[in-house]
Amino acid sequence: MLKGMGGMGNMLKQAQKMQKRLLEVQQELKERVVEGSAGGGMVRVAANGQQEVLSVKIGSEAVSAEDVELLEDMVLAAVCQALEKSRQLAQEEMGKVTGGLQLPGLM
């Protein structure tokens, strides 16, 4: 057996352990929910940690036939905010596993 193989085997075990933990975190992120809002809370959007929009809630005070364009803007703003929070959550949780190392293909 070569002298350097012990260190290589240890590195491989650590990489496998990290990969397993990354898969666990990805599953956990699917269960975590963040919310974006616009118009003082008249429009709320929930998304999970995998950037999937789960729900859109629109308060009755936001619905006006004359202001459809404003409502559309509020929905867009709330979706963007929810997805940004979701990306931040995923980046933080994955960073805990990778020690801040940016790995290709992860988020």
C-alpha positions as CSV (number, residue, x, y, z in Angstrom):
1,M,0.0,0.0,0.0
2,L,1.3,3.5,-0.8
3,K,2.0,5.9,2.0
4,G,-0.2,8.7,0.6
5,M,-3.3,6.5,0.3
6,G,-4.3,7.1,3.9
7,G,-4.8,10.8,3.4
8,M,-6.5,10.2,0.0
9,G,-9.0,7.8,1.6
10,N,-9.7,10.3,4.4
11,M,-10.3,13.0,1.8
12,L,-12.7,10.8,-0.1
13,K,-14.6,10.0,3.1
14,Q,-14.9,13.7,3.9
15,A,-16.1,14.4,0.4
16,Q,-18.8,11.7,0.6
17,K,-19.9,13.0,4.0
18,M,-20.2,16.5,2.6
19,Q,-22.1,15.3,-0.4
20,K,-24.5,13.4,1.9
21,R,-25.0,16.5,4.1
22,L,-25.6,18.7,1.0
23,L,-28.4,16.3,-0.2
24,E,-29.9,16.5,3.3
25,V,-29.8,20.3,3.3
26,Q,-31.4,20.5,-0.1
27,Q,-34.2,18.4,1.2
28,E,-34.5,20.6,4.3
29,L,-34.6,23.7,2.1
30,K,-37.7,22.3,0.3
31,E,-39.5,22.4,3.7
32,R,-38.3,25.9,4.7
33,V,-40.6,28.8,3.7
34,V,-39.9,32.5,3.3
35,E,-42.3,35.3,2.4
36,G,-42.1,38.4,0.2
37,S,-44.6,41.2,0.4
38,A,-45.5,44.4,-1.4
39,G,-47.9,47.2,-1.1
40,G,-47.6,47.3,2.7
41,G,-48.5,43.6,2.9
42,M,-51.5,43.7,0.5
43,V,-49.7,41.1,-1.7
44,R,-47.8,38.3,-0.1
45,V,-45.9,35.5,-1.8
46,A,-44.5,32.4,-0.1
47,A,-41.6,30.4,-1.6
48,N,-39.5,27.5,-0.3
49,G,-35.8,27.3,-0.1
50,Q,-35.6,25.7,-3.5
51,Q,-37.0,28.8,-5.2
52,E,-40.5,27.3,-5.7
53,V,-43.4,29.7,-5.3
54,L,-45.9,28.1,-3.0
55,S,-48.6,30.6,-2.7
56,V,-49.8,34.1,-3.7
57,K,-52.2,36.0,-1.3
58,I,-53.8,39.2,-2.4
59,G,-55.7,41.3,0.1
60,S,-59.2,42.6,-1.0
61,E,-58.0,46.2,-0.5
62,A,-55.5,45.6,-3.4
63,V,-58.1,44.6,-5.9
64,S,-59.4,47.5,-8.0
65,A,-60.5,47.3,-11.6
66,E,-58.8,50.7,-12.3
67,D,-55.5,49.6,-10.8
68,V,-54.8,46.3,-12.4
69,E,-51.3,47.5,-13.5
70,L,-50.5,48.5,-9.9
71,L,-51.6,45.0,-8.6
72,E,-49.5,43.3,-11.3
73,D,-46.5,45.4,-10.2
74,M,-47.1,44.5,-6.5
75,V,-47.4,40.7,-7.3
76,L,-44.1,40.9,-9.3
77,A,-42.3,42.7,-6.5
78,A,-43.5,40.3,-3.9
79,V,-42.5,37.3,-6.0
80,C,-39.0,38.8,-6.6
81,Q,-38.6,39.5,-2.9
82,A,-39.7,35.9,-1.9
83,L,-37.3,34.3,-4.5
84,E,-34.4,36.5,-3.4
85,K,-35.0,35.5,0.3
86,S,-35.2,31.9,-0.8
87,R,-31.8,32.2,-2.7
88,Q,-30.2,33.8,0.4
89,L,-31.6,31.1,2.6
90,A,-30.2,28.4,0.3
91,Q,-26.9,30.1,0.0
92,E,-26.6,30.4,3.8
93,E,-27.5,26.8,4.5
94,M,-25.3,25.4,1.8
95,G,-22.4,27.6,2.9
96,K,-22.7,26.0,6.4
97,V,-22.0,22.6,4.8
98,T,-19.3,23.7,2.4
99,G,-17.6,26.2,4.7
100,G,-18.3,29.0,2.2
101,L,-16.6,27.2,-0.7
102,Q,-18.4,27.9,-3.9
103,L,-19.0,24.5,-5.6
104,P,-20.1,24.4,-9.2
105,G,-23.7,23.2,-9.6
106,L,-24.8,24.1,-6.1
107,M,-27.3,26.9,-6.3
